[in-house]
Amino acid sequence: MDWDEFEFDTLAVRAGIARTNEGEHSEAIFPTSSFVFDSAAHAAARFSGEEPGNIYSRFTNPTVRTFEQRLAALEGGERCVATSSGMAAILTTCMGLLRAGDHIVSSRAVFGTTVVLFNNFMAKFGVETTFVDLTDLAGWEAAIQPNTRLLFLETPSNPLTQLVDVEKLAIIAHNKGCLLVVDNCLCTPALQQPLKQGADIVIHSATKYLDGQGRAVGGAVVGREKEMNDVYAFLRSAGPTMSPFNAWIFLKGLETLSLRMHAHSANALQLAQWLEQQPQVSRVNYPGLSSHPQHELAKRQQTGFGGVLSFEVKGGQEAAWKVIDGTRICSITANLGDTKTTITHPATTTHGRLTDEQKSEAGITDGLLRVAVGLESIADIQRDLARGFD
Ligand SMILES: Cc1ncc(COP(=O)(O)O)c(C=O)c1O
């Protein structure tokens, strides 16, 4: 099937489907570790790559393949490699594409564990990372060295929702011979397709909005055949593989991705506008607000503003904790990308290991709260937060 001619919502429901002889309508799950061959010659042909097909589920599984094909179609990439988690997707990309002596330039405003992976583990194998301000294009350019191979970022960032102009940064990256890697976890392809804006590789924590219902951990890397061959080669040898059960859950998640992302965005915008009116709140960070310094870029680069916002309450940590403890519906958890609204105090949880100086550099103040807005009735979420404000 040539999927190129179909629109996003059709691809989300149907791309990658390979029906078995049973004629099942919903995609089949293949919980099998290995596959059998008709003959010794058949086995040899599969192992040599002469004949494509299933061998062993560490690197070939039909359910995982359906998920990979569907996500590749949604991101507009040639190929997707599914992984066991979002962190495995980042690790697999680095291990597949980098060698000792290479250098990464990364946005400072990336998921904390990504910083740990770069600083504590990639560095052990001779790959150094320089961290820069996400929004500062000149800073990105200045940080690129002759041995820089990857530029890595999330846009919008979490929890401050800062953006970078992907098209402009891709030009800078390519002029210097670097690959631009975008973690597209917050927007998903339903709201933003970085490959179409010039990025070379997209990373996903499928754990977040691709599933969207908090059920499974998984990840994915999407890009051109050329780079994905190297990424896949590492996955095949090292085994950070997605299970067929999880692939099936993510397939079901993708079918409603577009509906959910637009509903998350509508709810988040309503909540952000309401928060701006509250006297206890000194600042709201959400790209959909006209007060957001990069609102125009967000309108150009994204087709929706996403479900994540943050805001600062007057009164520092004590006030912020009171707001959290006043809630009855919002889940107090650091995860995001769920139908259920979650609330977090970044300074004492996700960013708790940073020094005061690093927190202040990253804009993580004591009064900052992050809400990943779910799909509940927004009036109930407002009442939930208002209890804490009162
Ligand atoms: C933006 C982003 N990237 C990557 C990850 C890592 O994903 P996982 O938890 O699936 O390993 C996360 C997890 O929270 C994330 O928020």
PDBQT file of the ligand as one rigid body, heavy atoms in Angstrom, charges set to zero:
ROOT
HETATM    1  C1  LIG A 401      10.391  14.902  26.471  1.00  0.00    +0.000 C 
HETATM    2  C2  LIG A 401      10.723  13.533  26.965  1.00  0.00    +0.000 A 
HETATM    3  N1  LIG A 401      11.576  12.783  26.269  1.00  0.00    +0.000 NA
HETATM    4  C3  LIG A 401      11.910  11.536  26.674  1.00  0.00    +0.000 A 
HETATM    5  C4  LIG A 401      11.394  10.997  27.818  1.00  0.00    +0.000 A 
HETATM    6  C5  LIG A 401      11.796   9.612  28.251  1.00  0.00    +0.000 C 
HETATM    7  O1  LIG A 401      10.790   8.722  27.927  1.00  0.00    +0.000 OA
HETATM    8  P1  LIG A 401      10.546   7.327  28.685  1.00  0.00    +0.000 P 
HETATM    9  O2  LIG A 401      10.107   7.660  30.072  1.00  0.00    +0.000 OA
HETATM   10  O3  LIG A 401       9.527   6.648  27.843  1.00  0.00    +0.000 OA
HETATM   11  O4  LIG A 401      11.856   6.618  28.685  1.00  0.00    +0.000 OA
HETATM   12  C6  LIG A 401      10.480  11.738  28.570  1.00  0.00    +0.000 A 
HETATM   13  C7  LIG A 401       9.906  11.136  29.799  1.00  0.00    +0.000 C 
HETATM   14  O5  LIG A 401       9.287  11.732  30.616  1.00  0.00    +0.000 OA
HETATM   15  C8  LIG A 401      10.141  13.051  28.138  1.00  0.00    +0.000 A 
HETATM   16  O6  LIG A 401       9.279  13.811  28.836  1.00  0.00    +0.000 OA
ENDROOT
TORSDOF 0
